[in-house]
Amino acid sequence: MSDEAPRDRAPAPAPGPHEDFDPYLWLEDVSGETALAWVRERNAETVAALTADPEFKVVEREVREVLDDDGRIPYTVRRGPHLYNFWQDADRLRGIWRRTTLEEYRTEQPRWETVLDLDALAAAEGEQWAWAGSSVLAPGHRHALVMLSRDGADACVVREFDLETLEFVEDGFTVEEAKTRVGWIDPDHLWIGTDFGPGTMSPSGYPLQVRRWRRGTPLHEAETVYEGRPTDLSATGWRDHTPGFERDFVARGIDFWNQELFLLPEDGAGPPEKIDVPDDAVTGVHREWLVVNPRSPWLGQPAGSLLAFRFDAYRAGDRSPHVLFTPDERTALAGYSWTRNHLILRTRADVSSRLELLTPGPDGWTHAPLAGVPPLSTATVTCTDPDESDEYFLDVTGHLQPSTLYRGVAGTDGLEVLKQAPALFDTTGLTVSQYFATSPDGTRVPYFVIGPEDRPGPGPALLYGYGGFEISMVPSYSAVTGRAWLARGGTYAVACIRGGREYGPAWHQAALGANRVRAYEDFAAVARDLTARGITTPAQLGIEGGSNGGLLMGAMLTREPGLFGAVVAHVPLLDMLRFHKLLAGASWTAEYGDPDDPADRPHLEAISPYHRIRADGPPYPPLLLLTSTRDDRVHPGHARKMAARLRELGHPVLFHEHLGGGHSGATDHQQTAFNEALVHTFLREHLTPPR
């Protein structure tokens, strides 16, 4: 036995009747003493290997400067007369929840009113609180529910907050730590789903019950209004507070891609009314309109279209849609946002944004283009006030284009520039190009390349990818990547592979389940295309991804090791035969398949990086694995076990686990800067030839 073996091995529990023996199962004990001792040893090795490089501190400082820069746009949401923002910087590590007015926000240096100081709260209570969001009751905008996470976990505590006194409400609504879903009905009632004990949470760890909770009564006595089935993903309830259209809904989450929507009776009597739309559709209700985005062909319209119906007429049986959008081979729906009287439609043509303003009228809907979006850029509606006005805030960005935040009023001409983000790295001589690689089945896969306009020859390049869960890789400005990688001579590439939604539902569905390999083939095709174009070489090409993108990195490491010179995986899935048993993993069987289903297990075993590791064959490129003890979404055991197995077989791997940070891997700028310095020091050491 080698000298290192005792540090990586511990007694493993016997496998269950449907499990293979796993010698590293003990590393799934998140906070176990033996497992954490192993984590501390690996952390020390990684810190020693990377932080001694003189460039480490330089990168860490520069990334921290970017993250703390006062010129960043403070994005807001409107709550009545105020614009609210959550802000972190060098002086406010955990951050402050603050607010201002539109008049102040228009100024170069707005005056902000602090609503809640998380650093002060953390110090007073001795907890590492991280911001997890808020829910504010309209139309009065006085009553708030504040969600606080311990060290960035998805699970959070809920506390009622008074937006007039700026204090937590004594004896107000309070919920202990859980993956709670909660929202206001009125000042004295909430819709809530939380952990009420055995049988009330799904196998994925989400609420299965929707209860109506009255102020002043014990939480466990809250009235159960709806309950999902034991095998469901979740159940959620909420109130539509739109004046004149107040109503209550519940949704039954069957799995990640299918749900049922119900309208609750106004008087509380009788069963919920199921809204008869396809289970796989994305459905929304605004005022008198029902809007449906089907993932499958429906009512003679293609998957990925956007259809509108008058809600009451639809409930009465009318199935004649107003067709708001029809996709084609190059153009897909990116989203939509309501204002008081209009709908802003966002589409993508070859992954570049387009905007239209849609307006309902007595003779149907009219369409008008919204200008101001350059090629190879992304436009996002960050805030609207649909109950009160036609105001909207629009953010426009690109890979080399810092964000510009505009304010518009739908139906009127012109956009007001509210904020312009600073250029935080030098773009002189850099350019953005879009190319298309050809996957083995003939599919054209778009990707972006950001780098020197006059490239003297192949050089270090970093390729990023995700490829799952309908998440699209779109143009966006990353000052961190710019400062840490591009400014140091590297080229950055982003692959828009199948599994995302760049070209609508079919682009995602092409890589579902047993077809997951299509995403991996797409990514490898992009890597080969980068090399064929002379942009880089395999030895100089690094790749990076997180979560599902971390699974992609593991797949590339074990399937195509000769294509890359270094691999970085953040909070990755890697054990595809046990992912459904770990934390939120059961919710992803609709994406990947079910390891307990004999029909799915073979393809999951074939794509599972943890099970594809081998001792011989072409050498693996060096791997850096980053995870978090407090990640309660993707279990840190995935990364731990992968590192242990690779070490056992002598493959080059570094591992680092933050004890906090949640699924993002960091809760503050200090942790983020440290992580980025680890990543870019690792990449530079392996991809940049010695001078």
DAFENTA-V103743 format. One record per residue. N is the residue number from 1. PSI is psi in radians with two decimals (999 if undefined). OMEGA is omega as a letter, one per 40 degrees, with the letter a starting at -180 (NA if undefined). NEAR is the number of other ideal C-beta (glycine too) atoms within 8 Angstrom. Layout:
BEGIN
N&PSI&OMEGA&NEAR  N&PSI&OMEGA&NEAR
END
This chain:
BEGIN
1&2.42&a&3  2&2.88&i&4  3&-0.52&a&3  4&-0.30&a&7  5&-0.76&a&9  6&-0.47&a&6  7&-0.43&a&7  8&-0.21&a&10  9&2.53&i&7  10&2.82&a&7  11&2.26&i&4  12&2.46&i&10  13&2.65&i&6  14&2.50&a&4  15&2.67&i&7  16&3.10&a&5  17&-0.38&a&3  18&0.34&a&4  19&2.54&i&9  20&2.75&i&5  21&2.30&a&6  22&1.86&a&10  23&-0.22&a&6  24&0.37&i&12  25&-0.51&a&9  26&-0.37&i&12  27&-0.13&i&11  28&-0.16&i&12  29&1.63&a&8  30&-0.87&a&9  31&0.30&i&6  32&2.53&a&8  33&-0.76&a&5  34&-0.77&i&9  35&-0.76&a&15  36&-0.52&i&10  37&-0.73&i&8  38&-0.75&i&14  39&-0.79&a&12  40&-0.65&i&8  41&-0.78&i&9  42&-0.73&i&13  43&-0.78&a&11  44&-0.71&i&8  45&-0.77&a&10  46&-0.76&i&13  47&-0.76&i&9  48&-0.66&a&8  49&-0.57&a&7  50&-0.59&a&14  51&-0.27&i&10  52&-0.35&i&6  53&2.20&a&8  54&-0.47&a&5  55&-0.33&a&8  56&-0.92&a&13  57&-0.57&i&9  58&-0.83&i&8  59&-0.77&a&13  60&-0.76&i&12  61&-0.75&a&9  62&-0.69&i&10  63&-0.72&i&15  64&-0.67&i&12  65&-0.72&i&9  66&-0.83&a&11  67&-0.61&a&11  68&-0.03&a&9  69&2.24&a&10  70&-0.27&a&5  71&-0.07&i&5  72&2.60&i&7  73&2.17&i&9  74&1.62&a&8  75&2.49&a&8  76&2.86&i&12  77&2.48&a&7  78&2.31&i&11  79&1.62&a&11  80&-2.27&a&8  81&-0.13&a&4  82&2.64&i&10  83&2.12&a&12  84&2.56&a&14  85&2.52&i&12  86&2.29&a&9  87&2.35&i&10  88&2.49&i&11  89&-2.93&a&8  90&-0.55&a&7  91&-0.28&a&4  92&1.39&a&12  93&-0.78&i&10  94&-0.41&i&13  95&2.90&i&12  96&2.51&i&13  97&2.20&a&14  98&2.98&a&12  99&2.77&i&11  100&-3.07&i&13  101&2.88&i&8  102&-0.70&a&7  103&-0.75&i&6  104&-0.70&a&10  105&-0.50&i&11  106&-0.34&a&8  107&2.85&a&7  108&-0.64&i&2  109&1.44&a&4  110&2.62&i&9  111&2.15&a&6  112&2.51&i&10  113&2.15&i&7  114&2.20&i&9  115&-0.80&i&11  116&2.24&a&10  117&1.89&a&8  118&-0.52&i&15  119&-0.76&i&11  120&-0.70&i&7  121&-0.75&i&12  122&-0.72&i&12  123&-0.71&a&7  124&-0.59&a&6  125&-0.09&i&7  126&0.55&i&5  127&2.53&i&8  128&1.21&a&9  129&2.44&i&12  130&2.57&a&13  131&2.29&i&12  132&0.15&i&7  133&-3.13&a&5  134&2.79&i&10  135&2.15&a&10  136&2.33&a&12  137&2.10&i&12  138&2.70&e&9  139&-0.10&a&7  140&-0.53&i&8  141&0.60&i&11  142&-0.69&a&8  143&2.22&a&11  144&2.60&i&12  145&2.15&a&16  146&2.27&i&12  147&2.21&a&13  148&2.27&a&15  149&2.44&i&15  150&1.91&i&14  151&0.49&i&12  152&0.12&i&14  153&2.77&i&11  154&-0.67&i&10  155&2.48&a&10  156&2.86&i&14  157&2.70&a&10  158&2.33&i&13  159&2.46&i&13  160&2.44&a&13  161&2.45&a&15  162&2.05&a&13  163&0.06&i&11  164&-0.85&i&5  165&-0.26&a&4  166&0.80&i&9  167&2.70&i&6  168&2.52&a&9  169&2.11&i&10  170&2.28&a&4  171&0.42&i&3  172&-3.00&i&11  173&2.23&i&11  174&2.36&i&8  175&2.30&i&12  176&2.99&a&5  177&2.19&i&6  178&2.99&i&10  179&1.27&a&13  180&2.52&i&14  181&2.16&a&12  182&2.58&i&12  183&2.79&a&11  184&2.46&i&14  185&-0.94&i&9  186&-3.13&a&6  187&-0.35&a&8  188&0.10&a&6  189&2.54&i&11  190&2.64&i&11  191&2.26&a&16  192&2.44&i&15  193&2.22&a&16  194&-2.99&a&13  195&1.76&i&9  196&0.15&a&8  197&-3.06&a&5  198&2.34&i&3  199&-0.08&a&6  200&-0.08&i&10  201&2.56&a&10  202&2.93&i&15  203&-0.38&i&6  204&-0.11&i&10  205&0.34&a&9  206&2.72&a&14  207&2.48&i&16  208&-0.19&a&15  209&2.55&i&12  210&2.08&a&15  211&2.65&i&12  212&2.04&a&13  213&2.19&a&13  214&2.41&a&9  215&2.43&i&9  216&-0.01&i&4  217&2.66&i&8  218&2.49&a&4  219&-0.71&a&10  220&-0.24&i&5  221&0.02&a&6  222&2.47&a&11  223&2.20&i&8  224&2.11&a&8  225&-0.55&a&9  226&2.56&i&12  227&2.22&i&7  228&3.09&i&11  229&2.74&a&6  230&-0.50&a&6  231&-0.04&a&5  232&2.90&i&13  233&-0.79&a&10  234&3.01&i&13  235&2.46&a&16  236&2.48&i&11  237&2.60&i&17  238&2.81&i&9  239&2.39&i&11  240&1.99&a&10  241&0.12&a&10  242&2.13&a&10  243&2.25&a&7  244&-0.18&a&5  245&0.51&a&8  246&2.28&a&8  247&2.85&a&10  248&2.45&a&11  249&2.71&i&13  250&2.65&i&15  251&2.33&i&11  252&1.93&i&12  253&1.82&a&14  254&-0.86&i&9  255&-2.92&a&10  256&-0.48&a&10  257&0.08&a&7  258&2.36&i&9  259&2.83&i&8  260&2.43&a&8  261&2.34&a&11  262&2.46&i&13  263&2.23&i&11  264&2.50&i&13  265&2.51&a&10  266&-0.68&a&5  267&0.02&i&5  268&-0.05&a&5  269&2.50&i&4  270&2.92&a&4  271&2.79&i&4  272&2.55&i&9  273&2.04&i&9  274&2.27&i&7  275&2.07&a&11  276&1.31&i&3  277&2.81&i&10  278&2.47&a&9  279&-0.51&a&8  280&0.13&a&8  281&2.67&i&11  282&2.11&a&6  283&2.44&i&11  284&2.67&i&6  285&2.24&i&10  286&2.06&a&8  287&-2.08&a&6  288&0.09&a&6  289&2.42&i&11  290&2.19&a&13  291&2.28&a&15  292&2.25&i&15  293&1.63&a&12  294&2.50&i&15  295&-0.14&i&12  296&2.75&i&8  297&2.46&a&7  298&2.37&i&11  299&0.61&i&6  300&0.10&a&4  301&2.60&a&11  302&2.78&i&7  303&2.46&i&12  304&0.00&i&12  305&3.01&i&14  306&2.13&a&12  307&2.48&i&15  308&2.50&i&12  309&2.63&i&15  310&2.18&a&9  311&-0.87&a&10  312&-0.65&i&7  313&-0.65&i&8  314&-0.76&i&12  315&-0.50&a&9  316&-0.05&i&6  317&-0.08&a&5  318&2.16&i&8  319&0.55&i&7  320&1.86&a&4  321&2.63&i&10  322&2.03&a&9  323&1.89&a&9  324&-0.49&a&13  325&2.41&i&9  326&2.15&a&7  327&2.86&i&12  328&-3.00&a&5  329&-0.45&a&4  330&-0.25&a&6  331&2.35&a&9  332&2.76&i&12  333&2.29&i&14  334&-0.37&i&8  335&3.10&i&6  336&2.75&i&11  337&2.38&i&10  338&2.47&i&10  339&-2.99&a&15  340&-0.74&a&10  341&0.06&a&7  342&2.95&i&12  343&2.21&i&13  344&2.05&a&17  345&2.22&i&14  346&2.16&i&15  347&2.94&i&13  348&2.28&i&14  349&1.96&a&8  350&0.76&i&7  351&0.16&i&13  352&2.47&a&12  353&2.56&i&14  354&2.62&a&11  355&2.50&i&14  356&2.62&i&11  357&2.10&a&14  358&2.39&a&12  359&2.13&i&12  360&2.51&i&9  361&3.13&a&7  362&-0.42&a&2  363&0.34&a&3  364&-2.80&a&6  365&2.40&i&10  366&2.65&a&7  367&2.37&i&8  368&2.36&i&7  369&2.58&i&8  370&2.15&a&10  371&3.10&i&4  372&0.24&i&9  373&1.90&a&11  374&2.87&i&7  375&2.70&i&4  376&0.77&i&10  377&3.02&a&13  378&2.29&i&11  379&2.29&a&12  380&2.29&i&9  381&1.99&a&13  382&-0.37&a&10  383&2.42&i&10  384&2.99&i&12  385&1.16&a&10  386&-0.35&i&9  387&-0.42&a&9  388&-0.62&a&5  389&3.11&i&7  390&0.31&i&11  391&2.49&i&12  392&2.62&i&14  393&2.32&a&14  394&2.20&i&15  395&2.26&a&14  396&2.25&a&15  397&2.91&i&14  398&3.06&a&13  399&-0.60&i&13  400&0.25&a&10  401&1.80&i&12  402&2.63&a&11  403&2.48&i&12  404&2.24&i&12  405&2.13&a&15  406&2.71&i&13  407&2.28&i&12  408&2.90&i&13  409&1.98&a&9  410&2.34&a&13  411&-0.10&i&8  412&2.81&a&7  413&2.63&i&2  414&2.65&i&5  415&2.41&i&8  416&2.19&i&8  417&2.03&i&8  418&-0.81&a&9  419&2.56&i&9  420&2.06&i&9  421&2.54&a&13  422&2.72&i&8  423&1.97&a&7  424&0.12&i&9  425&2.75&a&9  426&2.09&a&5  427&0.13&i&8  428&2.22&i&4  429&0.00&i&7  430&2.66&i&11  431&2.80&i&9  432&2.26&i&12  433&2.64&i&6  434&2.29&i&11  435&2.98&i&9  436&2.17&i&8  437&2.78&i&12  438&2.04&i&9  439&2.84&a&13  440&-0.49&i&5  441&0.17&i&6  442&-0.06&a&5  443&2.34&i&10  444&2.15&a&7  445&2.00&a&15  446&2.61&i&11  447&2.70&a&14  448&2.52&i&14  449&2.20&i&13  450&2.08&a&13  451&-2.90&a&13  452&2.36&i&11  453&-0.72&i&6  454&1.43&a&5  455&2.10&a&10  456&-0.32&a&5  457&-3.09&a&5  458&2.52&i&8  459&-3.14&i&14  460&2.36&i&14  461&2.60&i&16  462&2.16&a&16  463&2.19&a&15  464&2.51&i&13  465&2.86&i&14  466&-1.26&i&16  467&0.90&i&16  468&2.92&i&15  469&0.49&i&9  470&0.40&i&8  471&2.12&a&9  472&2.47&i&11  473&1.81&a&13  474&2.78&i&9  475&2.31&i&13  476&2.65&a&8  477&2.12&i&12  478&1.78&i&7  479&-0.48&i&11  480&-0.87&i&10  481&-0.69&i&10  482&-0.82&a&14  483&-0.74&a&14  484&-0.42&a&14  485&-1.00&a&12  486&-0.75&a&14  487&-0.26&i&9  488&0.27&i&7  489&0.01&a&7  490&2.79&i&13  491&2.46&a&15  492&2.35&a&14  493&2.56&i&15  494&2.13&a&12  495&2.26&a&14  496&1.16&a&12  497&2.88&i&15  498&2.66&a&14  499&-0.49&i&16  500&-2.86&a&15  501&0.44&a&11  502&-0.61&i&12  503&0.53&i&9  504&-3.02&a&11  505&-0.63&a&11  506&-0.58&i&9  507&-0.65&i&13  508&-0.86&a&15  509&-0.39&i&8  510&-0.32&a&11  511&0.34&i&15  512&2.63&i&9  513&-2.19&a&9  514&-0.25&i&6  515&0.23&a&8  516&-0.53&a&13  517&-0.38&i&9  518&-0.70&i&14  519&-0.71&a&14  520&-0.67&i&15  521&-0.68&i&11  522&-0.81&a&17  523&-0.75&i&16  524&-0.63&i&12  525&-0.68&i&13  526&-0.75&i&16  527&-0.78&i&16  528&-0.64&a&10  529&-0.66&i&12  530&-0.71&i&14  531&-0.74&a&14  532&-0.55&i&6  533&-0.04&i&7  534&0.27&a&7  535&-0.61&a&13  536&-3.07&i&12  537&2.81&i&8  538&-0.70&a&11  539&-0.39&a&6  540&0.11&a&14  541&2.05&i&18  542&2.71&i&16  543&2.67&a&16  544&2.49&i&14  545&2.81&a&17  546&2.64&i&11  547&-2.06&i&14  548&-0.59&i&14  549&-0.45&i&17  550&-0.63&i&18  551&-0.74&i&15  552&-0.74&i&16  553&-0.75&i&16  554&-0.66&i&15  555&-0.75&i&11  556&-0.71&i&17  557&-0.78&a&13  558&-0.31&a&11  559&-0.68&a&9  560&0.94&a&9  561&-0.45&a&13  562&-0.12&a&6  563&-0.20&a&11  564&2.69&i&15  565&-0.27&i&12  566&2.62&a&14  567&2.37&i&14  568&2.19&i&15  569&2.16&i&17  570&2.43&i&14  571&1.03&a&16  572&2.67&i&19  573&2.36&a&14  574&-0.49&i&15  575&1.69&a&14  576&0.12&i&16  577&-0.18&i&13  578&0.02&a&12  579&-0.57&a&14  580&-0.19&i&12  581&-0.03&a&6  582&1.99&i&12  583&-2.18&a&9  584&0.13&a&12  585&-0.56&a&14  586&-0.41&a&10  587&-0.21&a&12  588&0.10&i&12  589&-0.45&i&11  590&-0.36&i&8  591&-0.78&a&11  592&-0.56&a&10  593&2.98&a&12  594&2.03&a&7  595&-0.39&i&12  596&-0.10&i&6  597&2.08&a&8  598&-0.44&i&4  599&-0.47&a&5  600&-0.49&a&14  601&-0.71&a&12  602&-0.77&a&6  603&-0.51&i&11  604&-0.69&i&13  605&-0.62&a&10  606&-0.48&a&8  607&-0.06&a&12  608&1.91&a&12  609&-0.67&a&14  610&-0.58&a&14  611&-0.13&i&9  612&-0.11&a&10  613&2.35&a&11  614&2.82&a&7  615&-0.45&a&4  616&-3.00&a&3  617&-2.97&i&4  618&2.49&a&5  619&2.58&i&5  620&2.52&i&11  621&2.75&i&12  622&2.49&a&12  623&2.37&i&16  624&2.12&i&16  625&2.24&i&13  626&2.29&i&15  627&-3.03&a&18  628&2.33&i&17  629&-0.57&a&14  630&0.20&i&13  631&1.86&i&16  632&0.40&i&12  633&-1.14&i&10  634&2.04&a&16  635&2.33&i&11  636&-0.27&i&13  637&-0.49&i&11  638&-0.94&a&17  639&-0.69&a&17  640&-0.87&a&17  641&-0.65&i&16  642&-0.80&a&17  643&-0.76&a&12  644&-0.76&a&12  645&-0.75&i&11  646&-0.72&i&13  647&-0.73&a&11  648&-0.65&a&8  649&0.09&i&9  650&0.30&i&5  651&2.61&a&10  652&2.03&a&8  653&2.41&i&12  654&2.57&a&14  655&2.38&i&15  656&2.32&a&14  657&2.02&i&14  658&2.42&i&14  659&-0.36&i&8  660&-3.00&i&12  661&-0.39&i&15  662&-2.76&a&17  663&-0.36&i&12  664&-0.22&i&9  665&-0.11&a&16  666&2.55&i&12  667&-0.15&a&13  668&2.97&a&10  669&-0.54&i&12  670&-0.82&i&8  671&-0.73&a&13  672&-0.78&a&12  673&-0.69&i&13  674&-0.81&i&10  675&-0.80&a&14  676&-0.62&i&13  677&-0.67&i&16  678&-0.85&a&15  679&-0.89&a&13  680&-0.46&i&11  681&-0.78&i&14  682&-0.82&a&14  683&-0.78&a&15  684&-0.73&a&11  685&-0.54&a&9  686&-0.36&a&11  687&-0.32&a&15  688&2.13&a&8  689&2.53&i&4  690&2.47&i&3  691&999&NA&2
END
